[in-house]
Structures are given as structure tokens and as C-alpha cells.
Amino acid sequence: MLRWTITFVIIAIIAGVLGFGGIAGTSAGIAKVLFFIFIVLFILSLIRGGFRR
């Protein structure tokens, strides 16, 4: 999931440089959502892994 976040951030940067504001904004929004989902799943996996030991 982190790979998708990085991909959308790169798309947003390239689209922003080329002047495609709508695409850049959309890609940045998707990247933000994916990043927060990744963080939540990462924290949950740390918590679950800690309880099993």
C-alpha cells in the first residue's frame, strides 16, 4: 500500500509541474488517503503482533 502512495505522490508532482491542477489535486488526495490507511494498518499490525508474544 505504501508503494501506491508513493506512485500517486509522484503522479501529483509530475502533473503539478506540467500544469494539470485537477489531476495533481486528485492524485495528492488519493495519496493522502492511502497513506493514512497504511499508517492505521501498520499500527494495528504492531499492536496485534505485540499481543501474540
mmCIF file as Biopython writes it, N, C-alpha, C and O atoms, coordinates in Angstrom:
data_model
#
loop_
_atom_site.group_PDB
_atom_site.id
_atom_site.type_symbol
_atom_site.label_atom_id
_atom_site.label_alt_id
_atom_site.label_comp_id
_atom_site.label_asym_id
_atom_site.label_entity_id
_atom_site.label_seq_id
_atom_site.pdbx_PDB_ins_code
_atom_site.Cartn_x
_atom_site.Cartn_y
_atom_site.Cartn_z
_atom_site.occupancy
_atom_site.B_iso_or_equiv
_atom_site.auth_seq_id
_atom_site.auth_asym_id
_atom_site.pdbx_PDB_model_num
ATOM 1   N N  . MET A ? 1  ? 0.824  -1.185  0.000   1.0 0.0 1  A 1 
ATOM 2   C CA . MET A ? 1  ? 0.000  0.000   0.000   1.0 0.0 1  A 1 
ATOM 3   C C  . MET A ? 1  ? 0.870  1.251   0.000   1.0 0.0 1  A 1 
ATOM 4   O O  . MET A ? 1  ? 0.501  2.264   -0.595  1.0 0.0 1  A 1 
ATOM 5   N N  . LEU A ? 2  ? 1.997  1.189   0.648   1.0 0.0 2  A 1 
ATOM 6   C CA . LEU A ? 2  ? 2.900  2.334   0.648   1.0 0.0 2  A 1 
ATOM 7   C C  . LEU A ? 2  ? 3.427  2.599   -0.756  1.0 0.0 2  A 1 
ATOM 8   O O  . LEU A ? 2  ? 3.676  3.748   -1.120  1.0 0.0 2  A 1 
ATOM 9   N N  . ARG A ? 3  ? 3.598  1.554   -1.537  1.0 0.0 3  A 1 
ATOM 10  C CA . ARG A ? 3  ? 4.052  1.707   -2.925  1.0 0.0 3  A 1 
ATOM 11  C C  . ARG A ? 3  ? 3.032  2.508   -3.741  1.0 0.0 3  A 1 
ATOM 12  O O  . ARG A ? 3  ? 3.412  3.344   -4.561  1.0 0.0 3  A 1 
ATOM 13  N N  . TRP A ? 4  ? 1.727  2.250   -3.516  1.0 0.0 4  A 1 
ATOM 14  C CA . TRP A ? 4  ? 0.698  3.001   -4.225  1.0 0.0 4  A 1 
ATOM 15  C C  . TRP A ? 4  ? 0.716  4.469   -3.809  1.0 0.0 4  A 1 
ATOM 16  O O  . TRP A ? 4  ? 0.522  5.356   -4.641  1.0 0.0 4  A 1 
ATOM 17  N N  . THR A ? 5  ? 0.947  4.723   -2.529  1.0 0.0 5  A 1 
ATOM 18  C CA . THR A ? 5  ? 1.014  6.097   -2.044  1.0 0.0 5  A 1 
ATOM 19  C C  . THR A ? 5  ? 2.138  6.850   -2.737  1.0 0.0 5  A 1 
ATOM 20  O O  . THR A ? 5  ? 1.950  7.978   -3.190  1.0 0.0 5  A 1 
ATOM 21  N N  . ILE A ? 6  ? 3.304  6.225   -2.818  1.0 0.0 6  A 1 
ATOM 22  C CA . ILE A ? 6  ? 4.444  6.863   -3.467  1.0 0.0 6  A 1 
ATOM 23  C C  . ILE A ? 6  ? 4.152  7.094   -4.945  1.0 0.0 6  A 1 
ATOM 24  O O  . ILE A ? 6  ? 4.520  8.134   -5.492  1.0 0.0 6  A 1 
ATOM 25  N N  . THR A ? 7  ? 3.497  6.141   -5.592  1.0 0.0 7  A 1 
ATOM 26  C CA . THR A ? 7  ? 3.138  6.288   -7.005  1.0 0.0 7  A 1 
ATOM 27  C C  . THR A ? 7  ? 2.226  7.494   -7.222  1.0 0.0 7  A 1 
ATOM 28  O O  . THR A ? 7  ? 2.449  8.282   -8.141  1.0 0.0 7  A 1 
ATOM 29  N N  . PHE A ? 8  ? 1.200  7.641   -6.380  1.0 0.0 8  A 1 
ATOM 30  C CA . PHE A ? 8  ? 0.283  8.760   -6.542  1.0 0.0 8  A 1 
ATOM 31  C C  . PHE A ? 8  ? 0.943  10.094  -6.204  1.0 0.0 8  A 1 
ATOM 32  O O  . PHE A ? 8  ? 0.596  11.114  -6.798  1.0 0.0 8  A 1 
ATOM 33  N N  . VAL A ? 9  ? 1.880  10.107  -5.270  1.0 0.0 9  A 1 
ATOM 34  C CA . VAL A ? 9  ? 2.611  11.340  -4.974  1.0 0.0 9  A 1 
ATOM 35  C C  . VAL A ? 9  ? 3.457  11.749  -6.177  1.0 0.0 9  A 1 
ATOM 36  O O  . VAL A ? 9  ? 3.512  12.929  -6.522  1.0 0.0 9  A 1 
ATOM 37  N N  . ILE A ? 10 ? 4.109  10.793  -6.811  1.0 0.0 10 A 1 
ATOM 38  C CA . ILE A ? 10 ? 4.916  11.095  -7.993  1.0 0.0 10 A 1 
ATOM 39  C C  . ILE A ? 10 ? 4.029  11.594  -9.130  1.0 0.0 10 A 1 
ATOM 40  O O  . ILE A ? 10 ? 4.395  12.541  -9.827  1.0 0.0 10 A 1 
ATOM 41  N N  . ILE A ? 11 ? 2.865  10.969  -9.326  1.0 0.0 11 A 1 
ATOM 42  C CA . ILE A ? 11 ? 1.929  11.436  -10.347 1.0 0.0 11 A 1 
ATOM 43  C C  . ILE A ? 11 ? 1.475  12.861  -10.046 1.0 0.0 11 A 1 
ATOM 44  O O  . ILE A ? 11 ? 1.372  13.686  -10.954 1.0 0.0 11 A 1 
ATOM 45  N N  . ALA A ? 12 ? 1.206  13.151  -8.778  1.0 0.0 12 A 1 
ATOM 46  C CA . ALA A ? 12 ? 0.775  14.502  -8.401  1.0 0.0 12 A 1 
ATOM 47  C C  . ALA A ? 12 ? 1.873  15.524  -8.661  1.0 0.0 12 A 1 
ATOM 48  O O  . ALA A ? 12 ? 1.587  16.630  -9.119  1.0 0.0 12 A 1 
ATOM 49  N N  . ILE A ? 13 ? 3.113  15.176  -8.380  1.0 0.0 13 A 1 
ATOM 50  C CA . ILE A ? 13 ? 4.218  16.106  -8.610  1.0 0.0 13 A 1 
ATOM 51  C C  . ILE A ? 13 ? 4.398  16.365  -10.097 1.0 0.0 13 A 1 
ATOM 52  O O  . ILE A ? 13 ? 4.548  17.513  -10.516 1.0 0.0 13 A 1 
ATOM 53  N N  . ILE A ? 14 ? 4.385  15.310  -10.890 1.0 0.0 14 A 1 
ATOM 54  C CA . ILE A ? 14 ? 4.555  15.469  -12.338 1.0 0.0 14 A 1 
ATOM 55  C C  . ILE A ? 14 ? 3.394  16.269  -12.928 1.0 0.0 14 A 1 
ATOM 56  O O  . ILE A ? 14 ? 3.612  17.160  -13.749 1.0 0.0 14 A 1 
ATOM 57  N N  . ALA A ? 15 ? 2.172  15.963  -12.521 1.0 0.0 15 A 1 
ATOM 58  C CA . ALA A ? 15 ? 1.008  16.681  -13.035 1.0 0.0 15 A 1 
ATOM 59  C C  . ALA A ? 15 ? 1.043  18.151  -12.604 1.0 0.0 15 A 1 
ATOM 60  O O  . ALA A ? 15 ? 0.649  19.030  -13.369 1.0 0.0 15 A 1 
ATOM 61  N N  . GLY A ? 16 ? 1.506  18.413  -11.400 1.0 0.0 16 A 1 
ATOM 62  C CA . GLY A ? 16 ? 1.619  19.790  -10.931 1.0 0.0 16 A 1 
ATOM 63  C C  . GLY A ? 16 ? 2.648  20.587  -11.718 1.0 0.0 16 A 1 
ATOM 64  O O  . GLY A ? 16 ? 2.425  21.755  -12.035 1.0 0.0 16 A 1 
ATOM 65  N N  . VAL A ? 17 ? 3.774  19.958  -12.034 1.0 0.0 17 A 1 
ATOM 66  C CA . VAL A ? 17 ? 4.818  20.628  -12.807 1.0 0.0 17 A 1 
ATOM 67  C C  . VAL A ? 17 ? 4.325  20.923  -14.224 1.0 0.0 17 A 1 
ATOM 68  O O  . VAL A ? 17 ? 4.626  21.980  -14.780 1.0 0.0 17 A 1 
ATOM 69  N N  . LEU A ? 18 ? 3.573  19.998  -14.803 1.0 0.0 18 A 1 
ATOM 70  C CA . LEU A ? 18 ? 3.083  20.180  -16.165 1.0 0.0 18 A 1 
ATOM 71  C C  . LEU A ? 18 ? 1.846  21.076  -16.244 1.0 0.0 18 A 1 
ATOM 72  O O  . LEU A ? 18 ? 1.398  21.417  -17.338 1.0 0.0 18 A 1 
ATOM 73  N N  . GLY A ? 19 ? 1.300  21.455  -15.104 1.0 0.0 19 A 1 
ATOM 74  C CA . GLY A ? 19 ? 0.185  22.395  -15.092 1.0 0.0 19 A 1 
ATOM 75  C C  . GLY A ? 19 ? -1.189 21.767  -15.063 1.0 0.0 19 A 1 
ATOM 76  O O  . GLY A ? 19 ? -2.178 22.462  -15.296 1.0 0.0 19 A 1 
ATOM 77  N N  . PHE A ? 20 ? -1.289 20.499  -14.789 1.0 0.0 20 A 1 
ATOM 78  C CA . PHE A ? 20 ? -2.585 19.846  -14.690 1.0 0.0 20 A 1 
ATOM 79  C C  . PHE A ? 20 ? -3.038 19.877  -13.231 1.0 0.0 20 A 1 
ATOM 80  O O  . PHE A ? 20 ? -2.825 18.923  -12.482 1.0 0.0 20 A 1 
ATOM 81  N N  . GLY A ? 21 ? -3.659 20.977  -12.845 1.0 0.0 21 A 1 
ATOM 82  C CA . GLY A ? 21 ? -4.027 21.187  -11.447 1.0 0.0 21 A 1 
ATOM 83  C C  . GLY A ? 21 ? -5.043 20.187  -10.918 1.0 0.0 21 A 1 
ATOM 84  O O  . GLY A ? 21 ? -4.921 19.720  -9.785  1.0 0.0 21 A 1 
ATOM 85  N N  . GLY A ? 22 ? -6.047 19.854  -11.728 1.0 0.0 22 A 1 
ATOM 86  C CA . GLY A ? 22 ? -7.089 18.930  -11.269 1.0 0.0 22 A 1 
ATOM 87  C C  . GLY A ? 22 ? -6.554 17.536  -11.029 1.0 0.0 22 A 1 
ATOM 88  O O  . GLY A ? 22 ? -6.882 16.894  -10.031 1.0 0.0 22 A 1 
ATOM 89  N N  . ILE A ? 23 ? -5.728 17.074  -11.949 1.0 0.0 23 A 1 
ATOM 90  C CA . ILE A ? 23 ? -5.139 15.740  -11.803 1.0 0.0 23 A 1 
ATOM 91  C C  . ILE A ? 23 ? -4.182 15.711  -10.622 1.0 0.0 23 A 1 
ATOM 92  O O  . ILE A ? 23 ? -4.145 14.739  -9.867  1.0 0.0 23 A 1 
ATOM 93  N N  . ALA A ? 24 ? -3.409 16.777  -10.465 1.0 0.0 24 A 1 
ATOM 94  C CA . ALA A ? 24 ? -2.455 16.841  -9.355  1.0 0.0 24 A 1 
ATOM 95  C C  . ALA A ? 24 ? -3.186 16.829  -8.011  1.0 0.0 24 A 1 
ATOM 96  O O  . ALA A ? 24 ? -2.765 16.146  -7.078  1.0 0.0 24 A 1 
ATOM 97  N N  . GLY A ? 25 ? -4.265 17.574  -7.919  1.0 0.0 25 A 1 
ATOM 98  C CA . GLY A ? 25 ? -5.039 17.611  -6.675  1.0 0.0 25 A 1 
ATOM 99  C C  . GLY A ? 25 ? -5.672 16.277  -6.347  1.0 0.0 25 A 1 
ATOM 100 O O  . GLY A ? 25 ? -5.672 15.836  -5.198  1.0 0.0 25 A 1 
ATOM 101 N N  . THR A ? 26 ? -6.212 15.640  -7.370  1.0 0.0 26 A 1 
ATOM 102 C CA . THR A ? 26 ? -6.834 14.329  -7.169  1.0 0.0 26 A 1 
ATOM 103 C C  . THR A ? 26 ? -5.801 13.293  -6.747  1.0 0.0 26 A 1 
ATOM 104 O O  . THR A ? 26 ? -6.041 12.512  -5.826  1.0 0.0 26 A 1 
ATOM 105 N N  . SER A ? 27 ? -4.656 13.284  -7.416  1.0 0.0 27 A 1 
ATOM 106 C CA . SER A ? 27 ? -3.605 12.323  -7.065  1.0 0.0 27 A 1 
ATOM 107 C C  . SER A ? 27 ? -3.075 12.564  -5.663  1.0 0.0 27 A 1 
ATOM 108 O O  . SER A ? 27 ? -2.808 11.617  -4.923  1.0 0.0 27 A 1 
ATOM 109 N N  . ALA A ? 28 ? -2.922 13.817  -5.298  1.0 0.0 28 A 1 
ATOM 110 C CA . ALA A ? 28 ? -2.456 14.130  -3.944  1.0 0.0 28 A 1 
ATOM 111 C C  . ALA A ? 28 ? -3.484 13.687  -2.899  1.0 0.0 28 A 1 
ATOM 112 O O  . ALA A ? 28 ? -3.114 13.183  -1.838  1.0 0.0 28 A 1 
ATOM 113 N N  . GLY A ? 29 ? -4.761 13.873  -3.195  1.0 0.0 29 A 1 
ATOM 114 C CA . GLY A ? 29 ? -5.813 13.430  -2.270  1.0 0.0 29 A 1 
ATOM 115 C C  . GLY A ? 29 ? -5.821 11.927  -2.095  1.0 0.0 29 A 1 
ATOM 116 O O  . GLY A ? 29 ? -5.951 11.424  -0.979  1.0 0.0 29 A 1 
ATOM 117 N N  . ILE A ? 30 ? -5.682 11.211  -3.196  1.0 0.0 30 A 1 
ATOM 118 C CA . ILE A ? 30 ? -5.635 9.743   -3.124  1.0 0.0 30 A 1 
ATOM 119 C C  . ILE A ? 30 ? -4.407 9.297   -2.338  1.0 0.0 30 A 1 
ATOM 120 O O  . ILE A ? 30 ? -4.483 8.367   -1.535  1.0 0.0 30 A 1 
ATOM 121 N N  . ALA A ? 31 ? -3.282 9.956   -2.567  1.0 0.0 31 A 1 
ATOM 122 C CA . ALA A ? 31 ? -2.057 9.600   -1.848  1.0 0.0 31 A 1 
ATOM 123 C C  . ALA A ? 31 ? -2.220 9.806   -0.352  1.0 0.0 31 A 1 
ATOM 124 O O  . ALA A ? 31 ? -1.751 8.992   0.443   1.0 0.0 31 A 1 
ATOM 125 N N  . LYS A ? 32 ? -2.879 10.887  0.035   1.0 0.0 32 A 1 
ATOM 126 C CA . LYS A ? 32 ? -3.107 11.149  1.461   1.0 0.0 32 A 1 
ATOM 127 C C  . LYS A ? 32 ? -3.962 10.053  2.093   1.0 0.0 32 A 1 
ATOM 128 O O  . LYS A ? 32 ? -3.643 9.544   3.167   1.0 0.0 32 A 1 
ATOM 129 N N  . VAL A ? 33 ? -5.043 9.700   1.418   1.0 0.0 33 A 1 
ATOM 130 C CA . VAL A ? 33 ? -5.943 8.668   1.944   1.0 0.0 33 A 1 
ATOM 131 C C  . VAL A ? 33 ? -5.209 7.338   2.088   1.0 0.0 33 A 1 
ATOM 132 O O  . VAL A ? 33 ? -5.304 6.679   3.123   1.0 0.0 33 A 1 
ATOM 133 N N  . LEU A ? 34 ? -4.473 6.946   1.040   1.0 0.0 34 A 1 
ATOM 134 C CA . LEU A ? 34 ? -3.741 5.679   1.089   1.0 0.0 34 A 1 
ATOM 135 C C  . LEU A ? 34 ? -2.678 5.690   2.183   1.0 0.0 34 A 1 
ATOM 136 O O  . LEU A ? 34 ? -2.447 4.675   2.840   1.0 0.0 34 A 1 
ATOM 137 N N  . PHE A ? 35 ? -2.031 6.840   2.378   1.0 0.0 35 A 1 
ATOM 138 C CA . PHE A ? 35 ? -1.009 6.935   3.411   1.0 0.0 35 A 1 
ATOM 139 C C  . PHE A ? 35 ? -1.616 6.739   4.796   1.0 0.0 35 A 1 
ATOM 140 O O  . PHE A ? 35 ? -1.059 6.013   5.620   1.0 0.0 35 A 1 
ATOM 141 N N  . PHE A ? 36 ? -2.752 7.379   5.056   1.0 0.0 36 A 1 
ATOM 142 C CA . PHE A ? 36 ? -3.375 7.231   6.375   1.0 0.0 36 A 1 
ATOM 143 C C  . PHE A ? 36 ? -3.904 5.812   6.595   1.0 0.0 36 A 1 
ATOM 144 O O  . PHE A ? 36 ? -3.852 5.299   7.713   1.0 0.0 36 A 1 
ATOM 145 N N  . ILE A ? 37 ? -4.409 5.182   5.544   1.0 0.0 37 A 1 
ATOM 146 C CA . ILE A ? 37 ? -4.827 3.780   5.665   1.0 0.0 37 A 1 
ATOM 147 C C  . ILE A ? 37 ? -3.629 2.904   5.976   1.0 0.0 37 A 1 
ATOM 148 O O  . ILE A ? 37 ? -3.712 2.007   6.815   1.0 0.0 37 A 1 
ATOM 149 N N  . PHE A ? 38 ? -2.509 3.161   5.301   1.0 0.0 38 A 1 
ATOM 150 C CA . PHE A ? 38 ? -1.284 2.412   5.562   1.0 0.0 38 A 1 
ATOM 151 C C  . PHE A ? 38 ? -0.840 2.575   7.014   1.0 0.0 38 A 1 
ATOM 152 O O  . PHE A ? 38 ? -0.487 1.594   7.668   1.0 0.0 38 A 1 
ATOM 153 N N  . ILE A ? 39 ? -0.856 3.802   7.516   1.0 0.0 39 A 1 
ATOM 154 C CA . ILE A ? 39 ? -0.431 4.052   8.903   1.0 0.0 39 A 1 
ATOM 155 C C  . ILE A ? 39 ? -1.330 3.308   9.883   1.0 0.0 39 A 1 
ATOM 156 O O  . ILE A ? 39 ? -0.832 2.690   10.823  1.0 0.0 39 A 1 
ATOM 157 N N  . VAL A ? 40 ? -2.640 3.357   9.681   1.0 0.0 40 A 1 
ATOM 158 C CA . VAL A ? 40 ? -3.575 2.672   10.578  1.0 0.0 40 A 1 
ATOM 159 C C  . VAL A ? 40 ? -3.343 1.165   10.555  1.0 0.0 40 A 1 
ATOM 160 O O  . VAL A ? 40 ? -3.302 0.526   11.606  1.0 0.0 40 A 1 
ATOM 161 N N  . LEU A ? 41 ? -3.190 0.593   9.355   1.0 0.0 41 A 1 
ATOM 162 C CA . LEU A ? 41 ? -2.947 -0.846  9.272   1.0 0.0 41 A 1 
ATOM 163 C C  . LEU A ? 41 ? -1.598 -1.229  9.881   1.0 0.0 41 A 1 
ATOM 164 O O  . LEU A ? 41 ? -1.473 -2.291  10.491  1.0 0.0 41 A 1 
ATOM 165 N N  . PHE A ? 42 ? -0.605 -0.384  9.720   1.0 0.0 42 A 1 
ATOM 166 C CA . PHE A ? 42 ? 0.704  -0.644  10.305  1.0 0.0 42 A 1 
ATOM 167 C C  . PHE A ? 42 ? 0.633  -0.641  11.833  1.0 0.0 42 A 1 
ATOM 168 O O  . PHE A ? 42 ? 1.204  -1.515  12.484  1.0 0.0 42 A 1 
ATOM 169 N N  . ILE A ? 43 ? -0.058 0.327   12.394  1.0 0.0 43 A 1 
ATOM 170 C CA . ILE A ? 43 ? -0.191 0.400   13.857  1.0 0.0 43 A 1 
ATOM 171 C C  . ILE A ? 43 ? -0.986 -0.798  14.380  1.0 0.0 43 A 1 
ATOM 172 O O  . ILE A ? 43 ? -0.641 -1.381  15.408  1.0 0.0 43 A 1 
ATOM 173 N N  . LEU A ? 44 ? -2.052 -1.158  13.664  1.0 0.0 44 A 1 
ATOM 174 C CA . LEU A ? 44 ? -2.831 -2.328  14.082  1.0 0.0 44 A 1 
ATOM 175 C C  . LEU A ? 44 ? -2.001 -3.608  14.027  1.0 0.0 44 A 1 
ATOM 176 O O  . LEU A ? 44 ? -2.128 -4.465  14.902  1.0 0.0 44 A 1 
ATOM 177 N N  . SER A ? 45 ? -1.166 -3.744  13.023  1.0 0.0 45 A 1 
ATOM 178 C CA . SER A ? 45 ? -0.326 -4.944  12.944  1.0 0.0 45 A 1 
ATOM 179 C C  . SER A ? 45 ? 0.721  -4.957  14.053  1.0 0.0 45 A 1 
ATOM 180 O O  . SER A ? 45 ? 1.074  -6.023  14.557  1.0 0.0 45 A 1 
ATOM 181 N N  . LEU A ? 46 ? 1.219  -3.786  14.435  1.0 0.0 46 A 1 
ATOM 182 C CA . LEU A ? 46 ? 2.159  -3.730  15.567  1.0 0.0 46 A 1 
ATOM 183 C C  . LEU A ? 46 ? 1.476  -4.132  16.864  1.0 0.0 46 A 1 
ATOM 184 O O  . LEU A ? 46 ? 2.051  -4.851  17.680  1.0 0.0 46 A 1 
ATOM 185 N N  . ILE A ? 47 ? 0.251  -3.667  17.050  1.0 0.0 47 A 1 
ATOM 186 C CA . ILE A ? 47 ? -0.490 -3.988  18.274  1.0 0.0 47 A 1 
ATOM 187 C C  . ILE A ? 47 ? -0.819 -5.477  18.320  1.0 0.0 47 A 1 
ATOM 188 O O  . ILE A ? 47 ? -0.640 -6.119  19.355  1.0 0.0 47 A 1 
ATOM 189 N N  . ARG A ? 48 ? -1.293 -6.022  17.224  1.0 0.0 48 A 1 
ATOM 190 C CA . ARG A ? 48 ? -1.627 -7.462  17.191  1.0 0.0 48 A 1 
ATOM 191 C C  . ARG A ? 48 ? -0.396 -8.313  17.385  1.0 0.0 48 A 1 
ATOM 192 O O  . ARG A ? 48 ? -0.455 -9.334  18.070  1.0 0.0 48 A 1 
ATOM 193 N N  . GLY A ? 49 ? 0.720  -7.917  16.800  1.0 0.0 49 A 1 
ATOM 194 C CA . GLY A ? 49 ? 1.956  -8.666  16.961  1.0 0.0 49 A 1 
ATOM 195 C C  . GLY A ? 49 ? 2.474  -8.607  18.389  1.0 0.0 49 A 1 
ATOM 196 O O  . GLY A ? 49 ? 3.080  -9.563  18.873  1.0 0.0 49 A 1 
ATOM 197 N N  . GLY A ? 50 ? 2.238  -7.497  19.059  1.0 0.0 50 A 1 
ATOM 198 C CA . GLY A ? 50 ? 2.670  -7.366  20.446  1.0 0.0 50 A 1 
ATOM 199 C C  . GLY A ? 50 ? 1.874  -8.222  21.401  1.0 0.0 50 A 1 
ATOM 200 O O  . GLY A ? 50 ? 2.416  -8.708  22.394  1.0 0.0 50 A 1 
ATOM 201 N N  . PHE A ? 51 ? 0.566  -8.423  21.117  1.0 0.0 51 A 1 
ATOM 202 C CA . PHE A ? 51 ? -0.263 -9.239  21.992  1.0 0.0 51 A 1 
ATOM 203 C C  . PHE A ? 51 ? 0.000  -10.722 21.829  1.0 0.0 51 A 1 
ATOM 204 O O  . PHE A ? 51 ? -0.250 -11.493 22.755  1.0 0.0 51 A 1 
ATOM 205 N N  . ARG A ? 52 ? 0.492  -11.135 20.690  1.0 0.0 52 A 1 
ATOM 206 C CA . ARG A ? 52 ? 0.728  -12.554 20.466  1.0 0.0 52 A 1 
ATOM 207 C C  . ARG A ? 52 ? 1.971  -13.051 21.192  1.0 0.0 52 A 1 
ATOM 208 O O  . ARG A ? 52 ? 2.104  -14.252 21.428  1.0 0.0 52 A 1 
ATOM 209 N N  . ARG A ? 53 ? 2.862  -12.173 21.541  1.0 0.0 53 A 1 
ATOM 210 C CA . ARG A ? 53 ? 4.112  -12.601 22.202  1.0 0.0 53 A 1 
ATOM 211 C C  . ARG A ? 53 ? 3.944  -12.659 23.651  1.0 0.0 53 A 1 
ATOM 212 O O  . ARG A ? 53 ? 4.886  -12.997 24.368  1.0 0.0 53 A 1 
#
